[in-house]
Amino acid sequence: MISRALIVDIESTGLDPAVDKVTETGAILYSLESAASLVEFSAVIPCEWTNKNAEALTGITLAMIREMAGVHESICGDSAVDYLAGMLGALAGTADCVVAHNAEFDRQWLDLAIGDLPWLCTMEDFRFPGVTPGQSLTATALGLGVPVVSAHRALTDCRLIAAILTRCAELGHDLQELFRIARRPKALFVAVDDGNFFRLSKAEQERSTEARRLAGFKWNRIVPKAWARRMPAEDAQGLPFEVREFTR
């Protein structure tokens, strides 16, 4: 049983934790029983960077980051990294799982601070009513009737995930059941290519592609030159096209 979930999100200067930097982290401690947020936390993280694309996407400027260096020092006297790790660790100590959108990405940066908690992904693991798996966070929210007024700040995206969960509860869906489904063991499946795709008419090709997309499969992103998706084995049995479990 999940009592509380730690919702997290980061903004960064790029996609590679080996060379890029976290510019902001947000977290919300969410209660499934109350269907509400209990604690919210976010911080801009001081670092040196010159990625103008990241600045345009997130709205986090180098001036903001430099200013936060002094703010962190006055608040806690520790480095920003130590402060962040302490806050996340404290919140994680009261949670039963971690929730993020595209959790595989966020986990690379936050796993050490959070510790040994299971991670769940609102993009891949959850089955929200009326929403196609694999959608963006904005598309998932809009599909449930949750308004989106801004995006791409860490706490803003955490609040959007919390609002999605609360909306599901308002619609009468059992949050415990949603989380139970999300926690099912998964394997990697690929759509079977029988060699007939290019023999189909253009309309048939489009229908085949759309069916795979609507089922949450992604082309060439998980397995090269294939439609693929991680999913429970029982869900794979009900698809309108043939799949097989993929082993590397």
C-alpha positions as CSV (number, residue, x, y, z in Angstrom):
1,M,0.0,0.0,0.0
2,I,1.3,3.5,-0.9
3,S,0.5,6.1,1.7
4,R,2.6,9.0,0.3
5,A,4.5,9.6,-3.0
6,L,7.5,11.9,-3.5
7,I,6.9,13.7,-6.8
8,V,10.1,15.1,-8.3
9,D,11.3,17.0,-11.3
10,I,14.6,18.6,-12.4
11,E,15.7,21.2,-14.9
12,S,19.2,20.8,-16.4
13,T,21.6,22.3,-18.8
14,G,21.4,19.2,-21.0
15,L,20.7,15.5,-21.1
16,D,24.0,13.9,-20.0
17,P,24.6,13.8,-16.2
18,A,28.3,13.2,-16.8
19,V,28.8,16.7,-18.3
20,D,25.6,18.7,-17.7
21,K,24.4,20.4,-14.6
22,V,21.1,20.5,-12.6
23,T,19.8,24.0,-12.6
24,E,16.7,23.4,-10.5
25,T,15.0,20.7,-8.5
26,G,11.4,20.5,-7.3
27,A,9.7,18.0,-5.0
28,I,6.2,17.5,-3.6
29,L,5.2,15.0,-0.9
30,Y,1.8,13.8,-2.0
31,S,-0.8,12.0,0.2
32,L,-2.9,9.3,-1.6
33,E,-5.3,9.2,1.3
34,S,-6.0,13.0,1.2
35,A,-5.4,13.2,-2.6
36,A,-3.5,16.4,-1.9
37,S,0.0,17.8,-1.6
38,L,1.5,17.9,1.9
39,V,4.9,19.6,1.4
40,E,6.4,21.5,-1.6
41,F,10.1,22.3,-2.1
42,S,12.1,23.7,-5.0
43,A,15.5,25.4,-5.4
44,V,17.5,26.9,-8.2
45,I,21.0,25.3,-8.0
46,P,24.1,27.4,-8.4
47,C,26.4,26.2,-11.2
48,E,28.4,27.6,-14.2
49,W,26.9,27.1,-17.6
50,T,26.3,28.9,-20.9
51,N,23.6,26.8,-22.6
52,K,21.2,29.4,-24.1
53,N,18.9,26.7,-25.3
54,A,18.3,25.5,-21.8
55,E,17.8,29.0,-20.6
56,A,15.2,29.7,-23.3
57,L,13.4,26.4,-22.5
58,T,13.2,26.7,-18.7
59,G,13.4,30.4,-18.1
60,I,16.2,29.8,-15.6
61,T,19.0,32.4,-16.3
62,L,22.6,32.4,-15.3
63,A,21.9,35.6,-13.3
64,M,19.4,33.7,-11.2
65,I,21.8,30.8,-10.6
66,R,24.6,33.1,-9.5
67,E,22.2,35.0,-7.1
68,M,21.2,31.7,-5.5
69,A,24.8,31.0,-4.5
70,G,24.6,33.7,-1.9
71,V,21.0,32.8,-0.9
72,H,22.0,29.2,-0.2
73,E,25.0,30.3,1.9
74,S,22.8,32.6,4.0
75,I,20.1,29.9,4.4
76,C,22.1,26.9,5.5
77,G,25.8,27.6,5.3
78,D,26.3,24.4,3.2
79,S,26.8,23.9,-0.5
80,A,23.7,23.9,-2.6
81,V,24.2,20.2,-3.4
82,D,24.3,19.3,0.3
83,Y,21.3,21.4,1.0
84,L,19.3,19.8,-1.9
85,A,20.4,16.3,-0.9
86,G,19.3,16.8,2.7
87,M,15.9,18.1,1.8
88,L,15.2,15.3,-0.7
89,G,16.5,12.7,1.7
90,A,14.2,14.0,4.5
91,L,11.2,14.0,2.2
92,A,12.0,10.6,0.8
93,G,12.2,9.2,4.3
94,T,8.4,9.8,4.7
95,A,7.4,8.5,1.2
96,D,6.8,5.0,-0.1
97,C,7.8,5.7,-3.8
98,V,9.0,8.3,-6.1
99,V,6.9,9.6,-9.0
100,A,8.2,11.6,-12.0
101,H,7.3,12.1,-15.7
102,N,10.0,10.4,-17.7
103,A,11.4,9.0,-14.5
104,E,14.3,7.3,-16.2
105,F,15.8,10.8,-16.9
106,D,15.2,12.3,-13.5
107,R,16.5,9.2,-11.7
108,Q,20.0,9.6,-13.2
109,W,20.4,12.9,-11.3
110,L,18.5,12.2,-8.0
111,D,18.8,8.5,-7.2
112,L,21.7,8.9,-4.8
113,A,19.9,11.7,-2.8
114,I,16.6,9.9,-2.6
115,G,17.9,6.4,-1.7
116,D,16.3,3.0,-2.0
117,L,12.7,3.8,-3.1
118,P,10.8,2.4,-6.1
119,W,10.4,4.8,-9.0
120,L,7.2,5.1,-11.0
121,C,6.8,7.0,-14.3
122,T,3.6,9.0,-15.1
123,M,4.6,8.7,-18.8
124,E,5.2,4.9,-18.9
125,D,3.8,3.2,-15.9
126,F,0.5,4.7,-15.0
127,R,-2.8,4.0,-16.9
128,F,-4.7,7.3,-16.6
129,P,-8.3,7.1,-17.8
130,G,-8.7,8.2,-21.4
131,V,-5.0,9.1,-21.8
132,T,-2.7,7.3,-24.3
133,P,0.5,6.1,-22.5
134,G,3.7,7.8,-23.5
135,Q,2.3,11.3,-23.8
136,S,4.0,14.5,-22.6
137,L,3.1,15.8,-19.2
138,T,1.1,18.6,-20.8
139,A,-0.9,16.2,-23.0
140,T,-1.6,13.9,-20.1
141,A,-2.9,16.8,-18.0
142,L,-5.1,18.2,-20.8
143,G,-6.4,14.7,-21.5
144,L,-7.8,14.6,-18.0
145,G,-9.1,18.2,-18.1
146,V,-6.4,19.6,-15.9
147,P,-5.5,23.2,-17.0
148,V,-1.9,23.9,-17.9
149,V,-0.9,27.6,-17.4
150,S,2.9,27.2,-17.5
151,A,5.6,24.5,-17.8
152,H,9.3,23.7,-17.6
153,R,10.0,24.9,-14.1
154,A,10.6,22.0,-11.7
155,L,8.0,22.8,-9.1
156,T,5.5,23.7,-11.8
157,D,5.8,20.3,-13.4
158,C,5.6,18.6,-9.9
159,R,2.4,20.5,-9.2
160,L,1.0,19.3,-12.6
161,I,1.6,15.7,-11.7
162,A,-0.1,16.3,-8.3
163,A,-3.0,17.9,-10.0
164,I,-3.3,14.9,-12.4
165,L,-3.5,12.5,-9.4
166,T,-6.0,14.7,-7.6
167,R,-8.1,14.9,-10.8
168,C,-8.2,11.1,-11.0
169,A,-9.5,11.0,-7.4
170,E,-12.1,13.6,-8.2
171,L,-13.3,11.5,-11.1
172,G,-13.9,8.6,-8.8
173,H,-10.8,6.6,-9.6
174,D,-9.0,4.7,-6.7
175,L,-5.5,6.1,-6.4
176,Q,-4.3,2.9,-4.7
177,E,-5.5,1.0,-7.8
178,L,-3.7,3.4,-10.1
179,F,-0.5,2.9,-8.2
180,R,-1.0,-0.9,-8.0
181,I,-1.3,-1.0,-11.8
182,A,1.8,1.3,-12.2
183,R,3.9,-1.0,-10.0
184,R,3.3,-4.2,-12.1
185,P,6.5,-5.9,-13.4
186,K,7.3,-4.9,-17.0
187,A,9.3,-6.2,-19.9
188,L,10.4,-4.6,-23.2
189,F,8.2,-5.5,-26.2
190,V,8.7,-4.7,-29.8
191,A,6.1,-4.8,-32.6
192,V,6.7,-7.7,-34.9
193,D,7.7,-6.7,-38.4
194,D,6.6,-9.4,-40.8
195,G,8.0,-7.7,-43.9
196,N,4.7,-6.7,-45.3
197,F,4.5,-3.1,-44.1
198,F,5.9,-1.6,-47.4
199,R,3.5,-3.8,-49.4
200,L,0.5,-2.1,-47.7
201,S,-1.3,0.9,-49.2
202,K,-0.4,4.3,-47.8
203,A,-3.7,4.4,-45.9
204,E,-3.0,1.0,-44.3
205,Q,0.5,2.0,-43.4
206,E,-0.9,5.1,-41.7
207,R,-3.4,3.0,-39.8
208,S,-0.7,0.6,-38.7
209,T,1.6,3.4,-37.5
210,E,-1.3,5.1,-35.6
211,A,-2.3,1.9,-33.9
212,R,1.2,1.5,-32.5
213,R,1.5,5.1,-31.5
214,L,-1.8,5.0,-29.7
215,A,-0.7,1.9,-27.8
216,G,2.3,3.9,-26.4
217,F,4.9,2.4,-28.7
218,K,7.8,4.6,-29.8
219,W,9.7,4.3,-33.1
220,N,13.5,4.1,-32.9
221,R,13.8,5.6,-29.4
222,I,14.0,2.5,-27.2
223,V,15.1,-0.1,-29.8
224,P,16.8,1.0,-33.0
225,K,14.5,0.9,-36.1
226,A,11.6,-0.7,-34.2
227,W,8.4,0.2,-32.4
228,A,9.0,-0.6,-28.8
229,R,7.6,-0.1,-25.3
230,R,8.1,-1.4,-21.7
231,M,4.8,-2.8,-20.4
232,P,3.3,-5.7,-18.4
233,A,3.1,-9.0,-20.2
234,E,-0.7,-9.2,-19.7
235,D,-1.2,-5.8,-21.4
236,A,0.8,-7.0,-24.4
237,Q,-1.7,-9.8,-25.1
238,G,-4.5,-7.4,-25.8
239,L,-2.9,-5.3,-28.5
240,P,-4.3,-5.0,-32.0
241,F,-0.9,-6.0,-33.5
242,E,1.6,-8.7,-32.8
243,V,4.5,-8.1,-30.4
244,R,7.3,-10.1,-29.0
245,E,9.4,-9.6,-25.9
246,F,12.8,-8.1,-26.7
247,T,16.0,-9.4,-25.2
248,R,19.3,-7.6,-25.9
